[in-house]
Every structure is written in structure tokens, then in C-alpha cells.
Amino acid sequence: MSDFKQTAFSAPAGRAPTILEIDTLVIGAGQAGVAMSEHLGKHGVPHLVLEKNRIAEAWRTGRWDSLVTNGPVWHDCFPSMDFPDLAPDAFAHKDQVADYFEAYAKMIDAPIRTGVEVKKVVRNTDRPGFTVETSEGVICATRVVAATGPFQRPVVPAIAPQDESLLQIHSAHYRNPQQLPDGAVLVVGAGSSGVQIADELNRAGRQVYLSVGAHDRPPRAYRGRDFVWWLGVLGLWDLESVQPGKEHVTIAVSGAHGGRTIDFRELAGQGITLVGLTNSFMNGVVTFKNDLAENLARGDENYLALLDAADAYIDRNGLDLPQEPQARQRLAEPVCVRNPLLELNLADAGITSIIWATGYAADFSWLHVDAFDANGKPQHQRGVSSEPGVYFVGLPWLSRRGSTFIWGVWHDARHIADHIAIQRKYTAYRDATQRGREAIETSPAKTSLTGVR
Ligand SMILES: Cc1cc2nc3c(=O)[nH]c(=O)nc-3n(C[C@H](O)[C@H](O)[C@H](O)COP(=O)(O)OP(=O)(O)OC[C@H]3O[C@@H](n4cnc5c(N)ncnc54)[C@H](O)[C@@H]3O)c2cc1C
């Protein structure tokens, strides 16, 4: 990797910080920042990537210890490099993902400076570009690309009780069962994070209550193909916007234990108590909506719709893939679904911890530009923002459903780099008069006239 100490902009002791000028500054060196660097490099765009921690820090330290990818590595990778030492259908451990992106950055010789935080970006008023304040000095950049991640600020809903006798953490801060005090655990949220954490705690012998809201739960695999393949061939990764009514629907998938379909009834059979959406906390009592059966039924509908679409695809294309009728069998409704808990006294149930697997929000408080709507959401088309020279990459649904995923961000980054290269071409254009003037200025006659020779 390039050693950017040569172009260091931090101030030598006792001197004012140097101002570094750069065409394109990429902020964040997760997979999005690494992908940006690859595509900018291919276009010959001078750029620098600043990362406040380490490359792919979110994968390294920002997730629970046992996490593996939700997709097999043949799919969850960048096109130019396979995961070393893993079979294509394996699921990579989070550390292997972090190692992968470090190796990738090295392979493409990405100009990344780690340990430098961007504190503030403002548009210049007296000249083109942006002034960027960092923990190591000031940078002038013609363009900035925010690659600071889709999941920046853990969100805990306002209903969380003010109860110091409980340990309450967001899934972003969950690491392993030993981290929690003895006792039962309420996991709120049953997307990929909540469902995997609940399963891990249950396997570790904890009594677990899992609050299940609206969700999709694709089959891990069907008729010999992983669901990532089905979403690909059926065009579902390429959906360009959230389907109406699906705004708050999570996806429950997991690569844990070799990759298995999430089946809430099976989890209940293994001892997890399913409850509906968490509604309120009052005087040590939590209440749940009476929507568990409905949420499971909607999840089933989504599951069966994918099997139907897969069957139709196989028929249409004359594929020879094995029948799998058992995929349509449904387990019996467990007691916790037939007779749902609507309220629970936390102390009586022995609950000592609550894990909020309730998602994330963006935080662009450092980016002082005109690229946000009235609600503070980035305004952009496929990452090209409404403020010329400002770009976003890695955000949910940036261009399509696949945008936050490893393979998807690579394609979005290419589009943004193409846009930057095209803009640079416009900027470099000179009309005939300018070309003539520049030719005179650089001709030998001109230099001799000015007596330079
Ligand atoms: C639990 C979980 C599991 C996931 N599993 C998968 C999966 O299996 N497959 C898949 O494809 N996707 C998965 N994802 C989604 C996605 O791949 C990851 O969230 C991924 O980390 C996003 O990469 P990114 O580069 O966009 O953001 P991040 O990885 O969050 O990287 C952003 C970087 O920006 C840096 N940064 C932030 N602010 C500043 C600043 N001001 N100055 C300098 N640096 C800054 C951060 O330190 C960070 O390193 C998962 C997400 C989660 C939460």
C-alpha cells in the first residue's frame, strides 16, 4: 500500500499544519472506500482515502465475535479477488472479511491513510472545492466521497426503559453471551442480527425472549441454489426502491452453522419464546403487540413467494435442479404463537438484559454541504448528490437493494468514479481561444521573448 507519510499533512512539531490539495477525498475505508479507490485508480483520478480507525474496522471490531457473512464467499466478494482459503460456498468469519479488505487494499495499492478522522467538510466560498478539517490538518479537495457506512449510529427506540437494574445494549455492542449478566435476555428485533444473537444466547443456555416484527425470511437455499443466487437471477437484488409497505421489514438470514433457513417455529421448538412487536415498558412490565402470528404468516408468504418464483424460473429455463417438496412443509404452531405473551414482568421472568437489534441511522453531522433534504437524508441519484462535487457510497438503496452489500457497493463505486472522471473531462476542456493562448504561453518563442532562456 502507498505510504502516505510522504504526503503527510500533519504539522511537524511547532509548525502550522500543511494544507494538502487533492482532487478527490474519500472518507472511510470500509469496503465502500476500498471499492472507490479501486475505481478512481483505474480512471487515474488523484485521490486519498482517510479512515479514522483501520481498514474495514466495522468488520474487525464492530460486530459480535462469532459473526460470519450472510452470503457465501463466491457472492460476497469483489470481482477481482476471491476469499483465500475458503471454498466458494463457505461463509467467511468477520475477521476473514476484514483481512480480505486489507489484502484487497494492498493489492490495488490504495492510497489509504488510517487513524485520521474527518471532522468537518465545508464548501469553499472563494474558490472551487471543499475545505476538509481532519484530526491531522486541513485538506483542500475538489470532490469528496462519503464512504462512512450504511450503519453509523445504533438506534434504540424511545420506549427503552430507564431501569438501571437491566443491562441494555444495542446489537452493535453485543459480542458474546459471557458479556451479559446471568439471567434471561429479551432480544428486540428479529432481522439478521437479532435472530442470530437470540439463537446464540439460546444455544449458550440462556432463556431468551425474541420480539418478532415484520420480516422477510428467504430460504437459505432452495433446489440446490443459495438464496443469493435466486435473488440475483430473479432480479431482486436489482430492485431500485423499497416496495411500498416494506419500509420497516427486516430480512432474517444467517450464514451461521454452515448456513440455515431462519425458521421461527424451529427456534421456538429449541426453547426461544417468541413474542410480538415490543410495545411499551411500565413499572417493570413489558407489553407486546398481539401481532406475532400475523408477522410469522407474512414471513411465510414471503418465503413461499420466493419458492414459487424459483420454481417458475426453473421451468422457464428448463433447468435440471432437484425437486425439494420438503421446503414447503411447515412446522406446527408452537405454544408461544398459539397463546402469545402480551405482557411480561421482567423481574419475574428473570430478565437481566435487553438487546436492541433495532437498526441504525446515518450521521453526517460533519458534512456541512447542501446535499440533504429537510429530514437530513442525503439527496442523491445513485450516489451523485445534489451538491456538485459531493458523493455518497454504501448507503442503503443507493442505487438498488444490493447497495449496502459487499458485491453491490463495488458496482455503485464504479458508477460514482465514472461520474467523477466525466466531470474531470469537462473541467479540463479548453475552447479554441484558450488552447491558442495556452499554446503561445508554452511555446519556445514565448519563453525566449520573456528572456527566460
Ligand atoms: C451485523 C452485520 C452483518 C452484515 N453482514 C453482511 C454480509 O454478510 N454480507 C454483506 O454483503 N454485507 C453485510 N453487511 C452489510 C455491509 O456489508 C456492512 O455493513 C459493511 O461494513 C458496510 O461497509 P461500508 O464500507 O459501506 O461501511 P463501514 O464498514 O461502516 O465503513 C465505514 C468506515 O468509515 C469510517 N469513518 C466513519 N466516519 C469517519 C470520519 N469522519 N472520518 C474518517 N473515517 C470515518 C469508519 O471508521 C469505517 O471504517 C452486514 C452488516 C451488519 C451490521
The ligand as a MOL file (V3000), in Angstrom:
LIG
                    3D

  0  0  0     0  0            999 V3000
M  V30 BEGIN CTAB
M  V30 COUNTS 53 58 0 0 0
M  V30 BEGIN ATOM
M  V30 1 C -24.1780 -7.3820 11.5410 0
M  V30 2 C -23.9680 -7.0990 10.0790 0
M  V30 3 C -23.6920 -8.1390 9.2200 0
M  V30 4 C -23.5090 -7.8960 7.8610 0
M  V30 5 N -23.2600 -8.9510 7.0240 0
M  V30 6 C -23.0970 -8.7240 5.7110 0
M  V30 7 C -22.8220 -9.8110 4.8220 0
M  V30 8 O -22.7510 -10.9450 5.2440 0
M  V30 9 N -22.6280 -9.5580 3.5100 0
M  V30 10 C -22.7000 -8.2830 3.0200 0
M  V30 11 O -22.5030 -8.1040 1.8140 0
M  V30 12 N -22.9700 -7.2480 3.8310 0
M  V30 13 C -23.1710 -7.4310 5.1480 0
M  V30 14 N -23.4350 -6.3760 5.9820 0
M  V30 15 C -23.6470 -5.0500 5.3710 0
M  V30 16 C -22.3580 -4.3070 4.9520 0
M  V30 17 O -21.5900 -5.1480 4.1460 0
M  V30 18 C -21.5300 -3.8450 6.1340 0
M  V30 19 O -22.2990 -3.0040 6.9590 0
M  V30 20 C -20.2470 -3.0940 5.7280 0
M  V30 21 O -19.4500 -2.8850 6.8670 0
M  V30 22 C -20.5330 -1.7490 5.0570 0
M  V30 23 O -19.3220 -1.2670 4.5050 0
M  V30 24 P -19.0440 0.2880 4.2840 0
M  V30 25 O -17.6690 0.4290 3.7860 0
M  V30 26 O -20.1400 0.8910 3.4830 0
M  V30 27 O -19.1880 0.8950 5.7640 0
M  V30 28 P -18.2970 0.5930 7.0430 0
M  V30 29 O -17.7820 -0.7830 7.0330 0
M  V30 30 O -19.1120 1.0400 8.2100 0
M  V30 31 O -17.0490 1.5540 6.8450 0
M  V30 32 C -17.1360 2.9610 7.0360 0
M  V30 33 C -15.7770 3.4170 7.5410 0
M  V30 34 O -15.7920 4.8300 7.6390 0
M  V30 35 C -15.0110 5.2120 8.7580 0
M  V30 36 N -15.4150 6.5520 9.1440 0
M  V30 37 C -16.6390 6.9430 9.5760 0
M  V30 38 N -16.6480 8.2680 9.8190 0
M  V30 39 C -15.4130 8.7350 9.5420 0
M  V30 40 C -14.8160 10.0160 9.5940 0
M  V30 41 N -15.4930 11.0940 9.9710 0
M  V30 42 N -13.5050 10.1320 9.2320 0
M  V30 43 C -12.7970 9.0380 8.8150 0
M  V30 44 N -13.3300 7.8040 8.7520 0
M  V30 45 C -14.6190 7.6490 9.0940 0
M  V30 46 C -15.3440 4.1450 9.7980 0
M  V30 47 O -14.3260 4.0400 10.7830 0
M  V30 48 C -15.4690 2.8860 8.9390 0
M  V30 49 O -14.2780 2.1360 8.8920 0
M  V30 50 C -23.6010 -6.5730 7.3500 0
M  V30 51 C -23.8750 -5.5240 8.2420 0
M  V30 52 C -24.0550 -5.7760 9.5910 0
M  V30 53 C -24.3530 -4.6210 10.5220 0
M  V30 END ATOM
M  V30 BEGIN BOND
M  V30 1 1 1 2
M  V30 2 1 2 3
M  V30 3 2 2 52
M  V30 4 2 3 4
M  V30 5 1 4 5
M  V30 6 1 4 50
M  V30 7 2 5 6
M  V30 8 1 6 7
M  V30 9 1 6 13
M  V30 10 2 7 8
M  V30 11 1 7 9
M  V30 12 1 9 10
M  V30 13 2 10 11
M  V30 14 1 10 12
M  V30 15 2 12 13
M  V30 16 1 13 14
M  V30 17 1 14 15
M  V30 18 1 14 50
M  V30 19 1 15 16
M  V30 20 1 16 17
M  V30 21 1 16 18
M  V30 22 1 18 19
M  V30 23 1 18 20
M  V30 24 1 20 21
M  V30 25 1 20 22
M  V30 26 1 22 23
M  V30 27 1 23 24
M  V30 28 2 24 25
M  V30 29 1 24 26
M  V30 30 1 24 27
M  V30 31 1 27 28
M  V30 32 2 28 29
M  V30 33 1 28 30
M  V30 34 1 28 31
M  V30 35 1 31 32
M  V30 36 1 32 33
M  V30 37 1 33 34
M  V30 38 1 33 48
M  V30 39 1 34 35
M  V30 40 1 35 36
M  V30 41 1 35 46
M  V30 42 1 36 37
M  V30 43 1 36 45
M  V30 44 2 37 38
M  V30 45 1 38 39
M  V30 46 1 39 40
M  V30 47 2 39 45
M  V30 48 1 40 41
M  V30 49 2 40 42
M  V30 50 1 42 43
M  V30 51 2 43 44
M  V30 52 1 44 45
M  V30 53 1 46 47
M  V30 54 1 46 48
M  V30 55 1 48 49
M  V30 56 2 50 51
M  V30 57 1 51 52
M  V30 58 1 52 53
M  V30 END BOND
M  V30 END CTAB
M  END
